[in-house]
């Protein structure tokens, strides 16, 4: 009896490896969670949100079927391919692992040793006030850009090892597991959580793909089950700790943040006054003097030397007031009564409610974007693809696209909030572009699902893992907007081609 139950559970998990089923289940679940969950989103999900989500799902599912048809018609007859040799698999795994590890090492060296700024304080300060990114003059060396090109291969090597772990041996297996440092170090450098969450979701989706192939959740050996459990537990602790650490840091730094924001306003005013007399190509950074990294370190140290503000136990009223002010929401009545009864502490309540808000508020963002749709101009990827904004700031300083985008987001009151896949597609590409964007997403999902089922190629399998992860996180961000996921997607395509091209060349006539 227990064996049959276990098989049914495995079969159910395998069903969720279908992008079409997972997409439908995720969005039905999120909409129900917003309608009846512990946080009261006034008027959500609205009729506009329900309509837009339904349209997005229909487009995705329609082109999902189209992507499957494309594979069945043009690729399924090319499956008489030789198996990937152990030498090729181990060589490619070692190569992508080393690329990722060296890449993140270069980013770490640049940020901690060569940037001139205390990276921890700088990253935390930007989390408290993202608008200060153009206020501090930090050094950026070629190491940073080289590292960005390479570090995303670390995500891919982890996924590749999970998919083919039975065949990857020796140093290749060790390097692939060590590659987990890439997302972890990236998250620590930028005081974030999404890179670690993203790689854990990729791990989970690789498990689902393995189930569809009739294999175990994880490759045998290497103590992978234990390592995965430890990674999830550490992430839970880290996520909770960073939320409260950031809250305390932001409260402590609030006087300095106010000063820096006022100085930024004065510089912007000076720049605006000088603009008519200045050439259009004059970089914005030259219009006013930026704060040096040394000066920022000095001012942060001065604030940190002051006695911390007195902390008091959070009451139910304080929690309600903070949620209402910061998020414009409140806990539902049954949650407030549980807190008041003392069965759940205020600390535990805030952890749970903040996490719930973190994962569900994208539904409300869809409604806000829809109501403000006439105020947005297409950003052509700058909104989602995180690496584009700093590149524009550094290499095209005369461009005002980043400033315009931020102004539009602030005017719509969604700056700093997650947009979900649907709103992100519209902000980046407009109505027509969003339809094309979702269509491509669905077609790739169908092509990779069919390719993983009916062929031995690695490119469809890697893409399927990415697509499933993007679907699971779609209530939060679009497929190109998760912790530099655009770079991860490119790295997955490159890795898949490295593995599949030799097979294509060896295809019998």
N, C-alpha and C positions, 0 to 999 in steps of 0.2 A: 504493500500500500504506500509506504513512504517513498519507494522508488518511483511509482507512478506519479505521486505528487511532485517529486523533484523534476521529473521529465516535463510535467505540465508547466511548472514555473519557468523552466528553461525555454520551453516553446513560446510562452508568453513574452519573455524577454526578447526572443528572436524575432517575434512579430514587430516589436518596437524598433528593430533595425531597418524597417521600411520607412524611408523618409516621408512618404505620404501619410502613413498611419501616425508616425511620431509628430509630424506637424499638426495634424488635426487634434491629436490628444493633448499636446502641449497648450494649444490656444484655447481649447474648450476648458482645460483645467485652469488656465490663468484668468479667463473671463469669469469663471465661477468663483475663483479665489478673490477677485476684486469685488464681486457682488456680495459674497457672504463671509469673507475672511475677517480676521481680527481687527483690521484697519478699515475705518469708514471713509471711503472716497466719495464725497458728495456727488450724487447723480451719475456714478460710474458703475458699469460701463454704459455709456450713453448710446442712443440710437445711431449716432454718427460713427462711433467706434465699432459697434456691431456690424454696421454696413461695410465699413472700410476693411475690417478684418475678414469678413466673408468674401469680399471682392479679392483681397490679397490671396486668400486660401484658394479660391477658384482658379486664379491665374497660375499660382504655383502648381496646383495639382494637374491642370491642363497641360502645362509644359513638362511636368514630370512624366506624364504618359508619352509626350513627344520625344523626350530624351531616351526613354526606354525603346521606343520604336526606332530611333536613329541607330542605337547600338545593335538592335536585332537585325536591322536591314543591312547596315554597312560594315559592322565589325564582327558579328557573331560567326560569320563564315571564315574568319581569319584566325581561328583559335587553335589550329594545328601548329602550335608553337612549342619549341623546346622549353623544358623547365629551366628556371633560373639556377645557374650553377652555384654551388656553395661558395666557390671562390669569389664570384661576382657579388653575391649577396653580402658576404663578410667584408669585401673591399669597399663596397658602396656604404655599408653601415658605418664602417670605421671612418670613411671620408666625411660623411655628413655629421657624424658625432664630433670629429675634430674641428670641423668648420664652426659648429655651434659653440663648442667650448672656447676656442680661440676668439670667436666673435664676442662672446660675453666678457671674456677677459679684457679685450681691448676697450669695451665700453666702461668696465669697472676702472681701468687705469685712467681713462680720460676723465671720468666723473669724479673720482676720489683723489687723484694725484695731480692732474694737469689743468683742471677747470678753474682752479684758484678759489673755489668756494667750498664750504663745508657741505658736502652733498646731502647729508641727512637733514640739516636745517633748511637748506634750499628747497629740497623736494617737499618737505613737510609744509614749508611756507606757501609753496604753490598749491598744495592741496587745500590749504585754508583760503587762499585768495588767488585763483588761477590767473586773474587779470594782471598780476604783477610779473608775468613772464617776460615782458618787455622792459622791466624796470631795472633789472640787475644785469650788468655786463659781465658775462662769464666767458671764459676761453673755450673754444671748441677746436679740437685738432682733427686731422684726418683719421686718427685712430677711432674716433667716435663714429664717423660715417662708415668706415670699413667694418667696424663691429656690428653696426646695424644691418649691413648687407648679409652678414654671416650668422648672427646669433640665432635667428629663427630656425636654422637647420637643427638646433638642439631639440625643438619640439618634435620635428619630423623623426629624428633618430629614436626618440622614445616610442613613438607610435609604430615605427617600422619594427622595432624589437618586439613589441607586443604582438604584432601580426605574424611575425616569422621567427619567434624566439626559439622554437625547436631546432631551427637550422642555423642560427647565428651562434657562433662559438668563440671562446678565447677572448682576445683583446677586443674584438668587435662587440661582444656582449657586454664586457665591462664598460667600454666607452659609451655605449648606448645608454646604460643605466646612469652613468655619471652625468650624462647630458641633461638630467633633470635640474642641474644647477642653473641652466640657462633661464628658464622661466622664474625660478626662485630668486636668483640674483637680480634679474630685471625688476621683479616686484619690490625687492628690498631697496634697490637704487632709487626707485621712483615712489617709494612709500605707498605702494598700491597692493591690491588683492587680485585683480582680474587676471594677470598672467598666470598665477598659480591655479586659480579657478579654471581658467581655460585649459591648461594642460591636464588637470584632473578630469575635466569633461572629455577631453580627447582620449584619455586612458579608458574611461567608462565606455565611450563609443567604440573603441577598438575591441573591447570585450564583447560588445553586442555583435560586431562584425564576425568575430571568431565563432560566436554561437550559431550564426546563420550558416557557417561552414561545417557545423557538426563537431566543433572542437571545444576544449575546455575554456573557461573564462580567461585564464592566463596560461602562458607556457609553463610547463612543469619545470621544477628546479628554480634556482636563484632566489628562493624564498620570496617570490613576487607578491604572494597574497599578504604576507606579513608586512612587507615594505609598503604596499599600497595602503593597508590599514593605518600604518604609522603616518604616512603622508597625509591622509585625510584627517586624522586626529590633530596633527601639528597645524594643518591649515585652519581647522576650527579654532584652535587656541590662538593662532596668529591673527585670524580675522577679528576675533573678539578683542584681543589686546590692542591691535592697531586702531580700532574704532575709538576706544577710550583714550589711548595715548594721543591720537590726533585731536580729539575733543579738548583734552587738557592743554595741549600745545597751542591750539588755536585761541583758547581763552587767554592763555598767558601772553601770546604774541599780539593780541588784539590792539593794544596801543601802538605797537610798531607797525602793524598792518595799516592802521588808520593814517599814520604819518606817511608811509610809503605811497598809499593811494592818493593822499593830498599832493605829494610831490609829483606823482604821475600826472595828476590833473593840471598842475602848474606847467609841466613840460609840454603837455598836449596843447595848452592854451598858447604857449610861446610858439610852438610849431605851427599852429593854425594861423597865428598873426604873421609869421614869416613866410607862409606858403606862397602868397602871390608873388613875392620877390624871388623865391627860390626856384631853381629848375625842377621840373616834374620828376626828374630821375634822382633827386637828392634823397639819400636814404633817410628814413624817419629817425633812426638812431642818432643822426648828426644834428637834428633840430634842437635837441636838448641833451644835457649831460646825464648819462646814466649813473647809477650807483655802482661803485666798484665792488668786486667780490670781497675784497679785504674789508671795505666799509660795512658791508652787510654782515660779515662774520662778527665784526666788532659790535655792531648794534644788537645782533641777536644775543651775543654773550652778555651784554649789559642788561638786557631784559631778563635773561635766565638767571642772572646773579641776584635779582630782586626776590624777595620772599614770595612764594606762590600764593595766589588768592585763596582765601579761606574756603574750604569745601564743606558743604553741608549735605546731609543725607537727602536724597531726592524723594519727595513726596509724590503721591498720585497726582495732585494738582500741578506740581512742577513738571511732571512728565507730560501731562495733557497740554500745558501751556507751551512747552518746548516743541512738541509735535505740531501744534496749531500754528506757531510762529514760523518754524523752519520749513514745514512740509504742507501746511494748510490742510491737515487731516487730523483725525482723532481716533483713539481706540474705540471699538464698539463697547456697548454697555456691559456685556458679559466679561470683557477683558478688564475694564476698570473695576468691576466688583471683585474679581479675583485678586487684583493688586491691593485693593483696599482691605480685603480679608486677611492679607498677609501670607496667603498660600504661595504667592510668587513675589520675590523681592523686586524693588524698583530697578535694581541693577539688571536682574535677569529679564525683566519685562522689556527694558530698553534694548537689550541684545536681541531678543526675539522680534520685537516690533521693527527695529531698524533693519534687520536682515530681511524681514517680510516686505518692508517698504522698498528696500534695495532691489528686490526681485520682481515686484509687481507694479511699481509706479509708472512703468512705461506705457501702460494702458491709458492712464490719464494724460500722459504726454501726447498720445495720438489725438485725443480730443482737443487739447490746447493748440496743437499744430494745425488741425483742421480749421479751427475758428480763426486762426491767424494766418491762413494759407496765402493770403494776398500780400503778406509782408515779407515773404521769403523769396530769395533769388537762388538759383541753382549754384551749388558749391563745387560740383564736378569732382567729388571724392575727398575734398579737403576736410569735410565734416567727419567722415568715418575713418579714413586712412590717416592714422595718427602721425605717421612720419612726414606727411606732406606739410603740415603747419610749420614745424621748425625749419624745414628746407626752404619754404617760402620766406620766412623771416630772415634767414641767413643769406641765401643766394639771390633772392629777389626783394631786397628791402624796400624798394619803391612801391611794391604791390600792397594794396590795401585790402586784399580779399579776406585775410584772416580777421582784420579789424571789423570789416563789414559783417562777416559771419557772426562774430561775437556780439556785435550790436544788435543784429536781428534776433539772435537767441535770447539776449537780455530783454529786448522789447517784448518778446513773446513769453517771458518769465520761465524759460526752460533751460537757461544756461546752467550747466553743472548737473542736469538731470539726464537720466537715460531715456532714449527716444523710442525703443523697440525697433524691430527691423522695418516695419511699415513706415513709421515717421522718418527714420533715417534715410530710407530710399527716396522719399519726397524731398527732404531738405537738401540732399546731395544732387538730385537729378530732375526735380520737378515732376509733374504728373506723368507725362509721356515717358520720361526717363525712368521713373519708378516702375512703370509697367514693364519696360524692357529689362530693368535690373532684376525684378522678381521673376520674369520669364526665364532669364539666363540661369538664375539660381535654381529654379525648378527643373530646367532641362539638364543641368549638370547633375542634379540629384537623381533624375531618372537614368541618365547615362551611366553614372557610377554605380547605381544599384544593380542595373542589368549587367554591367561589366564585372562586378564582384561576384555575381551569381553564376554567370555563364562563361567566364574566362579565367585564365590564370594570370592575367596582367596585374601588376602592382599599382599602376596609376589609378585605375578605378577604385581599388580598395583604399588607397590613401585619400582620394577625393571623397569617398563615401564616409570615412571617419570624420573628415573636416565638415562635410555637409550635415551630418547628424549632430555634430557639436554646435554648428551654427543654428540649427533648428532648436536645439534644447535651450540655447541662450538667446533666441530671437525675441522673447519678451523684454530683454534688456538692451540688445544692440543688434545691428545688422551684421551680415556675414563677414563684412570687411572692417568692422569697427571694434573688434574684441582684442585688446592687448596686441596691437600690430598683427592681427590675423591676416591682413593682406599679404604681409611678408611671409607668414607661415604658409599661406596658400601657394605662393610662388615657389617656396622651397619644396613643398610637397610635389608640385608639378615637375620641378627639376629632378627630384629624387626618383619619382616614378619613371621619368624618361630615361634616366641613367640605367635603371633596372630593366626596362622593357625594350629599349633599342637593340641591345645585343640579341634578344629573343626574336625580334622582328627580322634582323639580319640573318638569323639562323633558320628562318621559317622555310620549310620544304616547299619546293615548287609544286 
